[in-house]
Protein backbone atom coordinates (compact mmCIF):
# COMPACT_ATOMS: atom_id res chain seq x y z
CA UNK A 1 0.00 0.00 0.00
CA UNK A 2 1.41 3.38 -1.01
CA UNK A 3 1.36 6.12 1.61
CA UNK A 4 2.27 9.58 0.27
CA UNK A 5 4.86 11.43 2.30
CA UNK A 6 4.97 15.17 2.84
CA UNK A 7 7.31 17.16 0.61
CA UNK A 8 9.75 17.86 3.40
CA UNK A 9 10.25 14.13 4.13
CA UNK A 10 12.88 13.94 1.37
CA UNK A 11 14.63 16.96 2.83
CA UNK A 12 14.68 15.35 6.27
CA UNK A 13 16.00 12.09 4.81
CA UNK A 14 18.87 13.89 3.04
CA UNK A 15 19.57 15.93 6.18
CA UNK A 16 19.85 12.81 8.34
CA UNK A 17 22.19 10.90 5.98
CA UNK A 18 25.68 10.22 7.29
CA UNK A 19 28.27 12.71 6.11
CA UNK A 20 30.03 10.18 3.85
CA UNK A 21 26.95 9.37 1.79
CA UNK A 22 25.79 11.60 -0.99
CA UNK A 23 22.13 11.94 -2.02
CA UNK A 24 22.89 10.81 -5.58
CA UNK A 25 24.70 7.67 -4.40
CA UNK A 26 27.90 8.30 -6.32
CA UNK A 27 29.86 11.03 -5.06
CA UNK A 28 33.09 12.59 -4.33
CA UNK A 29 32.48 15.23 -1.71
CA UNK A 30 29.69 15.23 0.81
CA UNK A 31 27.00 17.81 0.24
CA UNK A 32 26.82 20.64 2.78
CA UNK A 33 24.12 19.93 5.30
CA UNK A 34 21.40 22.52 5.78
CA UNK A 35 18.53 22.63 8.20
CA UNK A 36 15.24 21.71 6.55
CA UNK A 37 12.87 24.60 6.12
CA UNK A 38 9.72 24.67 8.22
CA UNK A 39 10.87 22.61 11.19
CA UNK A 40 10.63 24.33 14.57
CA UNK A 41 13.93 25.38 16.07
CA UNK A 42 15.82 24.99 12.79
CA UNK A 43 15.57 28.56 11.54
CA UNK A 44 12.68 27.84 9.20
CA UNK A 45 10.27 30.33 7.72
CA UNK A 46 7.61 29.93 10.43
CA UNK A 47 8.55 32.98 12.52
CA UNK A 48 5.46 34.76 13.89
CA UNK A 49 3.09 31.90 13.07
CA UNK A 50 1.50 31.99 16.52
CA UNK A 51 0.31 35.56 16.09
CA UNK A 52 -1.35 34.87 12.73
CA UNK A 53 -3.06 31.78 14.18
CA UNK A 54 -4.40 33.85 17.06
CA UNK A 55 -5.69 36.51 14.66
CA UNK A 56 -7.38 33.84 12.54
CA UNK A 57 -9.14 32.40 15.60
CA UNK A 58 -10.34 35.86 16.61
CA UNK A 59 -11.67 36.53 13.12
CA UNK A 60 -13.47 33.16 13.07
CA UNK A 61 -15.05 33.86 16.47
CA UNK A 62 -16.18 37.29 15.25
CA UNK A 63 -17.79 35.81 12.15
CA UNK A 64 -19.56 33.12 14.19
CA UNK A 65 -20.78 35.72 16.67
CA UNK A 66 -22.31 37.97 14.01
CA UNK A 67 -23.73 35.14 11.87
CA UNK A 68 -25.05 32.77 14.54
CA UNK A 69 -25.02 33.96 18.14
CA UNK A 70 -26.27 37.54 17.77
CA UNK A 71 -29.27 36.75 15.52
CA UNK A 72 -30.34 33.95 17.89
CA UNK A 73 -30.19 36.34 20.84
CA UNK A 74 -32.31 38.87 18.93
CA UNK A 75 -34.95 36.21 18.09
CA UNK A 76 -35.00 35.06 21.71
CA UNK A 77 -35.52 38.63 22.93
CA UNK A 78 -38.34 39.18 20.42
CA UNK A 79 -40.03 35.96 21.58
CA UNK A 80 -39.77 37.02 25.25
CA UNK A 81 -41.25 40.43 24.40
CA UNK A 82 -44.10 38.76 22.48
CA UNK A 83 -44.86 36.48 25.47
CA UNK A 84 -44.95 39.48 27.81
CA UNK A 85 -47.29 41.34 25.46
CA UNK A 86 -49.89 38.54 25.17
CA UNK A 87 -53.39 39.65 26.00
CA UNK A 88 -56.87 38.19 26.08
CA UNK A 89 -58.30 37.76 22.59
CA UNK A 90 -54.97 37.20 20.78
CA UNK A 91 -54.91 34.33 18.31
CA UNK A 92 -51.82 32.20 19.02
CA UNK A 93 -50.03 29.07 17.78
CA UNK A 94 -48.36 26.72 20.26
CA UNK A 95 -45.21 24.65 19.74
CA UNK A 96 -47.45 21.59 19.54
CA UNK A 97 -49.42 23.09 16.65
CA UNK A 98 -52.60 24.10 18.46
CA UNK A 99 -54.20 27.28 17.18
CA UNK A 100 -56.59 29.14 19.40
CA UNK A 101 -57.67 32.35 21.07
CA UNK A 102 -56.27 33.38 24.44
CA UNK A 103 -59.11 33.38 26.97
CA UNK A 104 -57.14 33.75 30.24
CA UNK A 105 -53.59 34.52 31.33
CA UNK A 106 -51.44 33.98 34.40
CA UNK A 107 -47.70 34.40 34.91
CA UNK A 108 -46.89 30.89 33.68
CA UNK A 109 -50.08 29.48 32.10
CA UNK A 110 -52.16 30.61 29.13
CA UNK A 111 -55.67 29.27 28.62
CA UNK A 112 -56.44 28.88 24.93
CA UNK A 113 -59.88 28.27 23.46
CA UNK A 114 -59.34 25.95 20.51
CA UNK A 115 -63.05 25.35 19.73
CA UNK A 116 -66.40 26.42 21.16
CA UNK A 117 -66.31 25.65 24.89
CA UNK A 118 -63.02 23.71 24.55
CA UNK A 119 -60.21 25.29 26.53
CA UNK A 120 -56.63 24.09 26.95
CA UNK A 121 -54.09 25.24 29.53
CA UNK A 122 -50.64 25.71 27.99
CA UNK A 123 -47.40 26.95 29.52
CA UNK A 124 -46.69 30.48 28.39
CA UNK A 125 -43.24 29.41 27.17
CA UNK A 126 -44.87 26.93 24.75
CA UNK A 127 -46.62 29.66 22.77
CA UNK A 128 -44.67 29.81 19.50
CA UNK A 129 -46.15 33.04 18.22
CA UNK A 130 -49.15 35.04 17.19
CA UNK A 131 -51.26 33.72 14.34
CA UNK A 132 -51.59 36.30 11.59
CA UNK A 133 -55.16 35.42 10.61
CA UNK A 134 -58.03 37.60 11.73
CA UNK A 135 -60.38 36.42 14.47
CA UNK A 136 -64.01 36.37 13.39
CA UNK A 137 -66.27 38.29 15.77
CA UNK A 138 -69.39 36.53 17.04
C-alpha positions as CSV (number, residue, x, y, z in Angstrom):
1,X,0.0,0.0,0.0
2,X,1.4,3.4,-1.0
3,X,1.4,6.1,1.6
4,X,2.3,9.6,0.3
5,X,4.9,11.4,2.3
6,X,5.0,15.2,2.8
7,X,7.3,17.2,0.6
8,X,9.7,17.9,3.4
9,X,10.3,14.1,4.1
10,X,12.9,13.9,1.4
11,X,14.6,17.0,2.8
12,X,14.7,15.3,6.3
13,X,16.0,12.1,4.8
14,X,18.9,13.9,3.0
15,X,19.6,15.9,6.2
16,X,19.8,12.8,8.3
17,X,22.2,10.9,6.0
18,X,25.7,10.2,7.3
19,X,28.3,12.7,6.1
20,X,30.0,10.2,3.9
21,X,27.0,9.4,1.8
22,X,25.8,11.6,-1.0
23,X,22.1,11.9,-2.0
24,X,22.9,10.8,-5.6
25,X,24.7,7.7,-4.4
26,X,27.9,8.3,-6.3
27,X,29.9,11.0,-5.1
28,X,33.1,12.6,-4.3
29,X,32.5,15.2,-1.7
30,X,29.7,15.2,0.8
31,X,27.0,17.8,0.2
32,X,26.8,20.6,2.8
33,X,24.1,19.9,5.3
34,X,21.4,22.5,5.8
35,X,18.5,22.6,8.2
36,X,15.2,21.7,6.6
37,X,12.9,24.6,6.1
38,X,9.7,24.7,8.2
39,X,10.9,22.6,11.2
40,X,10.6,24.3,14.6
41,X,13.9,25.4,16.1
42,X,15.8,25.0,12.8
43,X,15.6,28.6,11.5
44,X,12.7,27.8,9.2
45,X,10.3,30.3,7.7
46,X,7.6,29.9,10.4
47,X,8.5,33.0,12.5
48,X,5.5,34.8,13.9
49,X,3.1,31.9,13.1
50,X,1.5,32.0,16.5
51,X,0.3,35.6,16.1
52,X,-1.4,34.9,12.7
53,X,-3.1,31.8,14.2
54,X,-4.4,33.9,17.1
55,X,-5.7,36.5,14.7
56,X,-7.4,33.8,12.5
57,X,-9.1,32.4,15.6
58,X,-10.3,35.9,16.6
59,X,-11.7,36.5,13.1
60,X,-13.5,33.2,13.1
61,X,-15.1,33.9,16.5
62,X,-16.2,37.3,15.3
63,X,-17.8,35.8,12.2
64,X,-19.6,33.1,14.2
65,X,-20.8,35.7,16.7
66,X,-22.3,38.0,14.0
67,X,-23.7,35.1,11.9
68,X,-25.1,32.8,14.5
69,X,-25.0,34.0,18.1
70,X,-26.3,37.5,17.8
71,X,-29.3,36.7,15.5
72,X,-30.3,33.9,17.9
73,X,-30.2,36.3,20.8
74,X,-32.3,38.9,18.9
75,X,-34.9,36.2,18.1
76,X,-35.0,35.1,21.7
77,X,-35.5,38.6,22.9
78,X,-38.3,39.2,20.4
79,X,-40.0,36.0,21.6
80,X,-39.8,37.0,25.3
81,X,-41.3,40.4,24.4
82,X,-44.1,38.8,22.5
83,X,-44.9,36.5,25.5
84,X,-45.0,39.5,27.8
85,X,-47.3,41.3,25.5
86,X,-49.9,38.5,25.2
87,X,-53.4,39.7,26.0
88,X,-56.9,38.2,26.1
89,X,-58.3,37.8,22.6
90,X,-55.0,37.2,20.8
91,X,-54.9,34.3,18.3
92,X,-51.8,32.2,19.0
93,X,-50.0,29.1,17.8
94,X,-48.4,26.7,20.3
95,X,-45.2,24.6,19.7
96,X,-47.5,21.6,19.5
97,X,-49.4,23.1,16.6
98,X,-52.6,24.1,18.5
99,X,-54.2,27.3,17.2
100,X,-56.6,29.1,19.4
101,X,-57.7,32.3,21.1
102,X,-56.3,33.4,24.4
103,X,-59.1,33.4,27.0
104,X,-57.1,33.7,30.2
105,X,-53.6,34.5,31.3
106,X,-51.4,34.0,34.4
107,X,-47.7,34.4,34.9
108,X,-46.9,30.9,33.7
109,X,-50.1,29.5,32.1
110,X,-52.2,30.6,29.1
111,X,-55.7,29.3,28.6
112,X,-56.4,28.9,24.9
113,X,-59.9,28.3,23.5
114,X,-59.3,25.9,20.5
115,X,-63.0,25.4,19.7
116,X,-66.4,26.4,21.2
117,X,-66.3,25.6,24.9
118,X,-63.0,23.7,24.5
119,X,-60.2,25.3,26.5
120,X,-56.6,24.1,27.0
121,X,-54.1,25.2,29.5
122,X,-50.6,25.7,28.0
123,X,-47.4,26.9,29.5
124,X,-46.7,30.5,28.4
125,X,-43.2,29.4,27.2
126,X,-44.9,26.9,24.7
127,X,-46.6,29.7,22.8
128,X,-44.7,29.8,19.5
129,X,-46.1,33.0,18.2
130,X,-49.1,35.0,17.2
131,X,-51.3,33.7,14.3
132,X,-51.6,36.3,11.6
133,X,-55.2,35.4,10.6
134,X,-58.0,37.6,11.7
135,X,-60.4,36.4,14.5
136,X,-64.0,36.4,13.4
137,X,-66.3,38.3,15.8
138,X,-69.4,36.5,17.0
